[in-house]
Amino acid sequence: MSRKKVTTLEKRETLDRTLKPHWVWAVALGSSIGWGSFVMPATWMGQAGPAGVMIGLGIGALLMAIIAISYGVLIRNFPVSGGEFAYAFLGLNRTHAFISGWFLTLGYICIVALNATAFALMLKFIFPDFIQQGKLYEVAGWDVYITEILIVSTLIILFAVMNIRGSSLSGRMQFIFCLLLILAVVTVSSFMVGSPATSLSNLSPAFSPNISTIGAILTIVAIAPFAYVGFDNVPQAAEEFNFSSKKALTLIMLAIVFAWVIYALMIAATAVATPWIETSEAGYLWGTGTVVQEILGTWGLIILAIGLSMGIFTGLNGFMISSSRVLFAMSRGKVLPSIFSRLHKKHHTPHWGIIFTSIIVLIAPFFGRNVLGWVVDMSSVGVSIAYFYTCFTAFKILRWKDDGDVNAALEIVAPGKKSIAMLGMISSIGFLLLLLVPGSPAVLGKESFIALGVWIAVGLIFYLVKRKDLMSYKRKDLAYFILGKDQFDLKDSKDEEKEFTDGAV
């Protein structure tokens, strides 16, 4: 197979280093929390009970922390945009990099869409008469209104403009949004638990009576990739750090801990109002909003709505940053068209990735939230696949001991971290099994499996179209584009012609 020769005319675009540590922490935390901690407590308690949710999310946080160790290793040594896309290339080959990037892009764009539509869902609860005007049609039992579409579209466009104007602006706003989110959560949960109208006895029974204790906990553990997805936005922004990449792991760990605490506080705030079984079975549009309004009145609902809005804004902003950076990295790595790696002349941002993400997300409100939920459920599979690639690559470059043949640029002696990377791989596989194996308490629904099949089929077609061009580059040249010319001199593998063995390091 002929190989393209990289010349000085093929410039490798790089992003400006403008992100401060506390902004990056806010990107990880705000993306992890999103709207879920405010909207999902009643639903989750119906599946597992309050203790089941808290324990399940706690175990999920621990598993995410284990996986995060591998992210810390790779961010520290390879601080480039693309995250899991770049790591899959490093540890395996260009084909696996495409698979990782394809699933990751889907997951990120879906979560942008879900956060945007969550804002309309909140307004539908607070101002039902205003939102429910101009009904267009019904999709999968969900009424679609023109007012809802206009509000969601406006929100998406505003965040797209903010992101195009620069990562420093979006990073600064993300931090402000996070501070307001935390303040709202602490305020609402404190007043709910301390109110004379609530009782801790409403948390009983601790687990759902409709499922075994282990099954209840596993049901929640399985959603950990969805509940905590967002800490992995950090590697997407690694190229834009204005600080040492050594701090990345600490920022990720702090975000995971804060995320679990916020989830636990909102579960408690929802459960203490009335017997939680009644709340979960009532079929409320917004269970947490209903009980907070009943106990604290309008002022409590306003503070909760502010917190939810900030959660939505942090999710929108964080995943718009990440989706555009993945598209930028995949384009720079010759997987996607070159337009996605062109930078804005004034603001030096990957604006075409932001515009593309926004256009796709603008379609979402036309399909209704139920259909979007099916797609988001299956995107958890893609996130788990990306986690596996990251842990696999970390395991591959870490060494048990120094045997005198360690390439300092590619391999690091760290037996403890190598063991943790192995646990991360096992955890990622466990998430996939819980989501995909029939009979699992957390197996995907039929609609989500269909959506997953469609996305795989589209990806296969796209890969076959791009494969000839992608394989025309030497591995060391792709390493220059994906990982940077100063990372290492990566020799071509003897098996580079083979689709799945061209990347053995």
NUGUVEX-167451 format. One line per field, with one value per residue (C-alpha): residue in three letters; residue number from 1; x, y, z. Coordinates in Angstrom, 1 decimal, padded with zeros to 4 digits, m for minus. Example, Ala and Ser with C-alpha at 12.3 -4.5 7.8 and 13.67 -1.06 7.14 Angstrom:
BEGIN
nutor <- ALA/SER
kevo <- 1/2
east <- 012.3/013.7
north <- m004.5/m001.1
up <- 007.8/007.1
//
This chain:
BEGIN
nutor <- MET/SER/ARG/LYS/LYS/VAL/THR/THR/LEU/GLU/LYS/ARG/GLU/THR/LEU/ASP/ARG/THR/LEU/LYS/PRO/HIS/TRP/VAL/TRP/ALA/VAL/ALA/LEU/GLY/SER/SER/ILE/GLY/TRP/GLY/SER/PHE/VAL/MET/PRO/ALA/THR/TRP/MET/GLY/GLN/ALA/GLY/PRO/ALA/GLY/VAL/MET/ILE/GLY/LEU/GLY/ILE/GLY/ALA/LEU/LEU/MET/ALA/ILE/ILE/ALA/ILE/SER/TYR/GLY/VAL/LEU/ILE/ARG/ASN/PHE/PRO/VAL/SER/GLY/GLY/GLU/PHE/ALA/TYR/ALA/PHE/LEU/GLY/LEU/ASN/ARG/THR/HIS/ALA/PHE/ILE/SER/GLY/TRP/PHE/LEU/THR/LEU/GLY/TYR/ILE/CYS/ILE/VAL/ALA/LEU/ASN/ALA/THR/ALA/PHE/ALA/LEU/MET/LEU/LYS/PHE/ILE/PHE/PRO/ASP/PHE/ILE/GLN/GLN/GLY/LYS/LEU/TYR/GLU/VAL/ALA/GLY/TRP/ASP/VAL/TYR/ILE/THR/GLU/ILE/LEU/ILE/VAL/SER/THR/LEU/ILE/ILE/LEU/PHE/ALA/VAL/MET/ASN/ILE/ARG/GLY/SER/SER/LEU/SER/GLY/ARG/MET/GLN/PHE/ILE/PHE/CYS/LEU/LEU/LEU/ILE/LEU/ALA/VAL/VAL/THR/VAL/SER/SER/PHE/MET/VAL/GLY/SER/PRO/ALA/THR/SER/LEU/SER/ASN/LEU/SER/PRO/ALA/PHE/SER/PRO/ASN/ILE/SER/THR/ILE/GLY/ALA/ILE/LEU/THR/ILE/VAL/ALA/ILE/ALA/PRO/PHE/ALA/TYR/VAL/GLY/PHE/ASP/ASN/VAL/PRO/GLN/ALA/ALA/GLU/GLU/PHE/ASN/PHE/SER/SER/LYS/LYS/ALA/LEU/THR/LEU/ILE/MET/LEU/ALA/ILE/VAL/PHE/ALA/TRP/VAL/ILE/TYR/ALA/LEU/MET/ILE/ALA/ALA/THR/ALA/VAL/ALA/THR/PRO/TRP/ILE/GLU/THR/SER/GLU/ALA/GLY/TYR/LEU/TRP/GLY/THR/GLY/THR/VAL/VAL/GLN/GLU/ILE/LEU/GLY/THR/TRP/GLY/LEU/ILE/ILE/LEU/ALA/ILE/GLY/LEU/SER/MET/GLY/ILE/PHE/THR/GLY/LEU/ASN/GLY/PHE/MET/ILE/SER/SER/SER/ARG/VAL/LEU/PHE/ALA/MET/SER/ARG/GLY/LYS/VAL/LEU/PRO/SER/ILE/PHE/SER/ARG/LEU/HIS/LYS/LYS/HIS/HIS/THR/PRO/HIS/TRP/GLY/ILE/ILE/PHE/THR/SER/ILE/ILE/VAL/LEU/ILE/ALA/PRO/PHE/PHE/GLY/ARG/ASN/VAL/LEU/GLY/TRP/VAL/VAL/ASP/MET/SER/SER/VAL/GLY/VAL/SER/ILE/ALA/TYR/PHE/TYR/THR/CYS/PHE/THR/ALA/PHE/LYS/ILE/LEU/ARG/TRP/LYS/ASP/ASP/GLY/ASP/VAL/ASN/ALA/ALA/LEU/GLU/ILE/VAL/ALA/PRO/GLY/LYS/LYS/SER/ILE/ALA/MET/LEU/GLY/MET/ILE/SER/SER/ILE/GLY/PHE/LEU/LEU/LEU/LEU/LEU/VAL/PRO/GLY/SER/PRO/ALA/VAL/LEU/GLY/LYS/GLU/SER/PHE/ILE/ALA/LEU/GLY/VAL/TRP/ILE/ALA/VAL/GLY/LEU/ILE/PHE/TYR/LEU/VAL/LYS/ARG/LYS/ASP/LEU/MET/SER/TYR/LYS/ARG/LYS/ASP/LEU/ALA/TYR/PHE/ILE/LEU/GLY/LYS/ASP/GLN/PHE/ASP/LEU/LYS/ASP/SER/LYS/ASP/GLU/GLU/LYS/GLU/PHE/THR/ASP/GLY/ALA/VAL
kevo <- 1/2/3/4/5/6/7/8/9/10/11/12/13/14/15/16/17/18/19/20/21/22/23/24/25/26/27/28/29/30/31/32/33/34/35/36/37/38/39/40/41/42/43/44/45/46/47/48/49/50/51/52/53/54/55/56/57/58/59/60/61/62/63/64/65/66/67/68/69/70/71/72/73/74/75/76/77/78/79/80/81/82/83/84/85/86/87/88/89/90/91/92/93/94/95/96/97/98/99/100/101/102/103/104/105/106/107/108/109/110/111/112/113/114/115/116/117/118/119/120/121/122/123/124/125/126/127/128/129/130/131/132/133/134/135/136/137/138/139/140/141/142/143/144/145/146/147/148/149/150/151/152/153/154/155/156/157/158/159/160/161/162/163/164/165/166/167/168/169/170/171/172/173/174/175/176/177/178/179/180/181/182/183/184/185/186/187/188/189/190/191/192/193/194/195/196/197/198/199/200/201/202/203/204/205/206/207/208/209/210/211/212/213/214/215/216/217/218/219/220/221/222/223/224/225/226/227/228/229/230/231/232/233/234/235/236/237/238/239/240/241/242/243/244/245/246/247/248/249/250/251/252/253/254/255/256/257/258/259/260/261/262/263/264/265/266/267/268/269/270/271/272/273/274/275/276/277/278/279/280/281/282/283/284/285/286/287/288/289/290/291/292/293/294/295/296/297/298/299/300/301/302/303/304/305/306/307/308/309/310/311/312/313/314/315/316/317/318/319/320/321/322/323/324/325/326/327/328/329/330/331/332/333/334/335/336/337/338/339/340/341/342/343/344/345/346/347/348/349/350/351/352/353/354/355/356/357/358/359/360/361/362/363/364/365/366/367/368/369/370/371/372/373/374/375/376/377/378/379/380/381/382/383/384/385/386/387/388/389/390/391/392/393/394/395/396/397/398/399/400/401/402/403/404/405/406/407/408/409/410/411/412/413/414/415/416/417/418/419/420/421/422/423/424/425/426/427/428/429/430/431/432/433/434/435/436/437/438/439/440/441/442/443/444/445/446/447/448/449/450/451/452/453/454/455/456/457/458/459/460/461/462/463/464/465/466/467/468/469/470/471/472/473/474/475/476/477/478/479/480/481/482/483/484/485/486/487/488/489/490/491/492/493/494/495/496/497/498/499/500/501/502/503/504/505
east <- 000.0/001.4/001.9/001.4/004.5/003.9/005.5/005.9/002.9/000.7/000.4/m000.7/m003.1/m002.9/m005.2/m004.3/m003.4/m006.1/m007.8/m007.1/m007.2/m010.5/m012.1/m011.1/m012.4/m015.7/m015.8/m015.4/m017.9/m020.5/m020.5/m020.8/m023.8/m025.7/m029.4/m029.5/m029.0/m032.1/m034.4/m033.7/m033.8/m037.5/m036.9/m033.8/m035.4/m038.2/m035.6/m033.5/m034.7/m032.8/m030.0/m029.7/m029.2/m026.6/m024.7/m024.9/m023.7/m021.0/m019.7/m020.0/m017.9/m015.2/m015.1/m014.9/m012.0/m010.2/m010.7/m009.6/m006.2/m005.5/m006.8/m004.3/m001.4/m002.2/m003.1/000.1/002.2/000.0/m001.8/m003.5/m007.1/m009.0/m008.6/m009.8/m009.5/m005.7/m005.3/m006.9/m004.5/m001.5/m002.4/m003.7/m004.2/m006.1/m009.1/m009.6/m009.1/m011.9/m014.2/m013.4/m013.9/m017.1/m018.8/m017.5/m018.7/m022.2/m022.2/m021.1/m023.5/m026.5/m025.8/m025.6/m029.1/m030.4/m029.3/m030.9/m034.2/m034.1/m034.3/m037.6/m038.8/m038.1/m040.0/m042.9/m043.1/m042.9/m044.8/m047.0/m049.4/m046.6/m044.6/m047.6/m048.6/m048.6/m048.6/m047.2/m047.4/m046.7/m043.6/m043.5/m046.1/m044.3/m046.1/m043.9/m044.6/m043.3/m042.6/m040.4/m038.5/m037.9/m036.6/m034.2/m032.9/m032.2/m030.3/m028.2/m027.3/m026.3/m023.9/m022.5/m021.7/m020.1/m017.9/m016.9/m015.7/m013.1/m012.3/m011.4/m014.9/m016.6/m014.2/m014.9/m018.6/m018.5/m016.9/m019.5/m022.3/m020.7/m020.6/m024.2/m025.1/m023.4/m024.9/m028.4/m027.9/m026.6/m029.4/m032.3/m031.0/m030.3/m033.8/m035.5/m033.8/m034.2/m037.8/m040.3/m042.6/m040.1/m038.8/m035.9/m038.4/m039.6/m036.3/m037.7/m037.6/m033.9/m034.1/m036.8/m039.1/m039.5/m035.9/m033.2/m030.7/m027.8/m030.0/m031.0/m027.5/m026.3/m029.1/m027.6/m024.0/m024.7/m025.7/m022.5/m021.0/m024.1/m024.1/m020.5/m019.7/m018.1/m014.9/m013.6/m014.1/m010.8/m008.5/m010.5/m009.3/m005.8/m004.2/m005.6/m004.3/m002.3/m000.9/001.0/m000.9/000.2/m002.7/m005.3/m005.8/m006.4/m009.0/m010.8/m010.8/m012.2/m014.9/m016.0/m016.2/m018.2/m020.5/m021.3/m022.0/m024.3/m026.2/m026.5/m027.8/m030.5/m031.6/m032.0/m033.8/m036.3/m036.8/m037.4/m040.5/m042.9/m042.6/m040.3/m042.3/m045.3/m043.1/m041.5/m044.9/m046.8/m045.7/m044.7/m043.2/m040.5/m040.6/m038.0/m039.5/m043.0/m041.9/m039.6/m042.5/m044.8/m042.4/m040.5/m043.0/m042.3/m038.9/m037.6/m038.7/m037.0/m033.7/m034.0/m034.8/m031.7/m029.6/m031.2/m030.5/m026.9/m026.6/m028.1/m025.8/m022.7/m023.6/m024.4/m021.2/m018.9/m020.0/m020.1/m016.4/m015.6/m017.6/m015.9/m012.5/m013.0/m014.2/m011.1/m008.7/m010.3/m010.0/m006.4/m005.9/m007.2/m010.4/m012.8/m012.8/m010.2/m012.9/m013.3/m009.6/m009.7/m009.6/m011.5/m009.3/m010.1/m010.9/m008.7/m011.4/m012.5/m015.7/m016.8/m017.0/m019.1/m021.3/m021.7/m022.6/m025.1/m026.8/m027.2/m028.5/m031.0/m032.7/m033.3/m036.3/m038.3/m038.1/m039.4/m037.5/m038.5/m036.8/m033.8/m033.7/m033.4/m030.3/m028.7/m029.2/m027.3/m024.6/m023.6/m022.2/m020.0/m018.7/m017.8/m016.0/m014.0/m013.2/m011.9/m009.6/m008.1/m007.4/m006.0/m003.6/m002.5/m002.0/000.1/002.5/002.9/005.5/005.6/009.4/012.4/013.9/016.5/014.5/012.1/011.5/011.1/009.0/006.4/006.7/006.6/007.5/004.5/003.3/000.6/m001.0/m000.7/m002.8/m005.3/m005.4/m006.3/m009.1/m010.3/m010.5/m012.4/m014.8/m015.4/m016.2/m018.5/m020.4/m020.8/m022.1/m024.6/m025.9/m025.8/m026.4/m030.1/m031.4/m029.1/m031.0/m029.7/m029.9/m030.8/m034.4/m035.3/m035.4/m031.9/m030.5/m032.0/m030.4/m027.1/m027.3/m028.1/m025.1/m022.8/m024.0/m023.5/m020.1/m019.1/m020.2/m018.3/m015.2/m015.2/m015.5/m012.6/m010.5/m008.4/m007.4/m006.8/m004.6/m002.5/m000.7/002.3/001.7/004.5/002.9/m000.5/001.3/002.6/m000.9/m002.7/m000.1/002.3/005.7/007.6/006.0/008.1/009.5/007.0/008.4/006.1/004.9/005.8/002.1/001.0/m000.8/m003.2/m006.3/m006.1/m002.4/m000.8/m000.6/001.3/003.6
north <- 000.0/003.4/005.9/009.6/011.6/014.3/017.6/020.9/022.1/019.9/022.1/020.5/022.9/023.4/025.1/028.0/027.4/029.4/027.1/027.6/024.7/025.7/026.1/022.6/021.3/023.0/021.4/018.0/018.5/020.5/018.0/015.0/016.6/018.1/017.9/014.3/015.1/017.4/015.5/011.8/011.1/010.0/007.7/006.2/005.7/003.8/001.4/000.9/002.8/005.8/003.7/001.6/004.8/006.3/003.1/002.3/005.8/005.5/002.3/003.9/006.8/004.4/002.6/005.9/006.9/003.7/004.4/008.0/006.8/005.7/009.1/010.8/008.8/009.5/013.2/013.7/012.2/013.0/016.3/016.5/017.1/014.0/012.1/008.5/008.8/009.6/006.9/004.2/005.1/005.1/001.7/000.0/001.5/003.9/001.6/001.4/005.1/005.6/003.3/005.1/008.5/007.5/006.3/009.2/011.8/010.2/010.2/013.8/015.2/013.2/014.6/018.2/017.5/015.9/018.9/021.4/019.6/019.3/023.1/023.0/020.2/022.4/025.3/022.9/022.1/025.7/027.4/024.7/027.1/029.0/026.0/023.9/026.2/025.4/021.6/020.2/016.4/013.5/011.2/008.0/009.5/012.8/016.0/018.3/022.1/024.9/027.0/024.2/023.9/027.7/027.9/024.9/026.2/029.6/028.1/026.0/028.9/031.1/028.4/027.8/031.5/031.6/028.6/030.0/033.2/031.3/028.6/031.3/032.7/029.3/028.1/031.2/030.9/027.2/028.0/030.6/028.1/025.5/027.7/028.7/025.0/024.0/026.9/025.9/022.2/022.9/025.4/023.2/020.0/021.8/023.3/020.1/017.9/020.5/021.3/020.2/019.0/016.3/013.1/010.8/007.9/008.6/007.1/003.7/001.1/001.7/m000.5/m001.1/m004.0/m005.1/m006.2/m007.9/m005.6/m006.7/m006.2/m002.7/m001.6/m003.1/m001.3/002.0/000.9/000.2/003.9/005.2/005.8/008.1/009.6/010.5/011.0/014.4/013.8/012.4/015.9/016.8/015.1/016.7/020.1/018.9/020.7/024.0/023.8/026.8/024.7/021.5/018.4/016.7/018.4/016.8/013.7/015.7/017.9/014.8/013.1/016.2/016.4/012.8/013.3/016.5/014.8/011.9/014.3/016.4/013.3/012.0/015.4/015.6/012.0/012.8/016.1/014.3/011.3/013.1/015.0/012.1/008.3/007.8/005.0/007.4/010.0/007.5/005.9/009.2/009.7/013.4/015.3/016.4/014.5/016.6/019.8/018.7/017.8/020.8/023.1/021.3/021.7/024.9/026.7/029.0/030.3/026.7/025.9/029.0/028.0/024.5/025.8/027.9/024.9/022.8/025.6/025.8/022.0/022.2/025.0/023.3/020.1/022.0/024.0/021.1/018.6/021.2/021.9/018.2/017.2/020.0/018.9/015.3/016.3/018.6/015.8/013.2/015.7/016.4/012.7/012.3/010.4/013.3/016.0/018.7/021.4/020.3/021.1/024.6/027.2/030.5/033.3/035.6/033.4/030.4/027.9/024.7/026.6/024.1/021.4/023.6/024.6/020.9/019.9/022.6/021.7/018.1/019.1/021.5/018.5/016.9/018.8/017.8/014.1/014.5/013.6/009.9/009.1/011.1/009.1/005.9/007.2/008.5/005.2/003.4/006.1/004.7/001.7/004.1/005.8/002.5/001.5/004.7/004.0/000.5/001.9/004.4/001.8/m000.6/001.9/002.9/m000.8/m001.2/001.6/001.1/m001.5/m003.9/m003.3/m001.8/m004.6/m002.4/m002.2/000.6/003.3/006.4/008.1/005.3/003.1/004.0/001.8/002.0/m001.4/000.0/002.1/m000.8/m002.9/m000.1/000.1/m003.6/m003.0/m000.2/m002.5/m005.0/m002.3/m001.1/m004.6/m005.0/m001.9/m003.2/m006.6/m004.9/m002.9/m005.6/m009.0/m010.1/m010.7/m008.0/m005.7/m002.8/m004.2/m001.7/m001.5/m002.7/000.8/001.6/m001.6/m000.6/002.9/001.3/m001.0/002.0/004.0/001.0/000.5/004.2/004.1/001.0/002.7/005.9/003.9/001.9/005.2/006.8/003.6/004.0/007.5/006.8/003.8/005.8/007.5/006.0/005.4/007.7/010.5/009.9/010.0/013.4/014.7/013.0/013.1/015.9/015.7/016.1/013.2/010.4/008.9/006.1/003.5/001.8/m001.6/m004.6/m005.5/m002.0/m003.2/m005.3/m003.5/m004.4/m004.9/m001.8/m000.1/m002.5/m000.4
up <- 000.0/m000.9/001.9/001.9/002.8/005.4/004.2/005.9/003.9/006.1/009.2/012.5/014.0/017.8/020.3/022.6/026.2/028.0/030.5/034.2/036.8/038.5/035.1/034.1/037.4/036.7/033.2/034.8/037.7/035.8/032.9/035.4/037.2/034.4/034.8/036.2/039.9/039.8/037.5/038.1/041.9/041.9/038.9/040.4/043.8/042.1/040.7/043.8/046.8/048.4/050.0/046.8/044.8/047.2/047.5/043.8/042.8/045.5/044.0/040.6/041.8/043.1/039.8/037.9/040.2/039.3/035.6/036.2/037.3/033.7/032.4/034.8/033.4/029.8/030.2/032.0/029.2/026.2/026.8/023.4/022.3/021.4/024.6/024.1/020.3/020.7/023.4/021.3/018.5/020.9/022.4/019.3/015.8/013.6/013.3/017.0/017.2/014.8/016.8/020.0/018.5/016.7/019.9/021.9/019.5/019.6/023.4/023.8/021.2/022.6/026.1/024.7/023.2/026.4/028.5/026.1/026.1/029.9/030.1/028.2/030.5/033.6/032.0/031.2/034.9/036.1/033.2/031.7/030.0/028.4/027.1/025.9/023.1/019.4/019.6/016.4/016.8/019.1/019.0/021.2/023.6/023.9/022.7/020.7/020.9/018.8/021.9/023.3/020.0/019.9/023.5/023.1/019.8/021.2/024.1/021.8/019.6/022.6/023.9/020.4/020.1/023.5/022.7/019.3/021.1/023.0/025.6/028.2/028.0/028.2/030.9/033.1/032.7/033.5/036.8/037.7/036.7/039.0/042.0/041.6/041.2/044.4/046.3/045.1/046.0/049.6/050.2/049.0/050.6/054.0/054.2/053.0/055.6/058.3/057.7/060.4/057.6/056.5/058.1/057.7/058.2/054.7/053.5/054.6/053.1/052.2/049.1/046.5/047.6/044.0/043.5/045.5/047.3/045.1/042.0/043.2/043.7/040.4/038.5/039.7/039.3/035.6/035.0/036.5/033.0/032.4/035.9/035.9/032.2/032.0/034.1/030.8/029.3/030.9/028.4/025.6/026.9/027.9/024.9/026.2/029.8/030.9/033.8/034.2/033.0/036.2/038.0/035.8/037.9/041.1/039.3/038.0/041.5/043.1/040.4/041.0/044.8/044.5/042.0/044.3/047.2/045.1/043.9/047.5/048.7/046.0/046.7/050.4/049.7/047.5/049.8/053.1/051.8/051.6/051.7/048.7/047.2/046.8/045.1/042.7/041.8/041.4/037.8/038.4/035.5/037.9/041.2/043.0/041.9/043.1/046.6/047.0/046.1/048.5/051.4/050.8/048.6/045.6/046.9/047.2/043.7/042.4/044.0/042.8/039.3/039.4/040.4/037.6/035.1/036.1/035.8/032.3/031.4/032.7/030.8/027.6/027.8/028.9/026.3/023.5/024.4/024.3/021.2/019.2/020.4/019.5/016.1/015.8/016.9/014.5/011.7/012.6/012.6/009.1/010.2/009.5/006.8/007.2/007.8/011.4/012.2/010.8/013.5/013.7/012.4/015.3/018.3/017.3/018.3/016.4/015.3/012.6/015.2/017.4/014.5/013.4/017.0/017.2/013.9/015.0/018.4/016.9/015.4/018.8/020.1/016.9/017.9/021.5/024.7/024.8/021.5/022.6/025.8/023.9/022.0/025.2/026.9/024.2/024.2/027.7/025.7/023.7/026.8/028.4/025.2/025.4/029.1/028.1/025.4/027.9/030.6/028.0/026.7/030.2/031.1/027.9/028.5/032.2/033.3/036.3/036.7/035.1/033.1/031.4/028.2/029.0/026.4/028.5/025.9/025.7/028.8/032.5/035.5/037.8/039.0/041.2/038.5/036.1/038.5/038.7/034.9/034.8/037.3/035.1/032.1/034.1/035.3/031.8/030.6/033.6/032.6/029.0/030.3/032.6/029.6/026.9/028.4/028.4/031.9/033.4/035.8/033.7/030.2/027.4/026.1/022.6/021.2/022.5/020.9/017.6/018.0/018.8/015.7/013.5/014.8/014.3/010.8/009.9/011.4/009.4/006.2/007.0/007.9/004.7/002.7/004.6/005.1/001.9/002.7/006.4/005.7/003.1/005.9/007.7/011.4/012.5/010.4/012.0/015.4/014.4/013.7/016.6/019.4/018.3/016.7/020.0/021.7/020.4/017.2/016.6/014.2/011.7/012.8/010.7/010.7/009.7/006.6/008.7/009.9/013.5/014.1/012.6/016.0/018.2/020.3
//
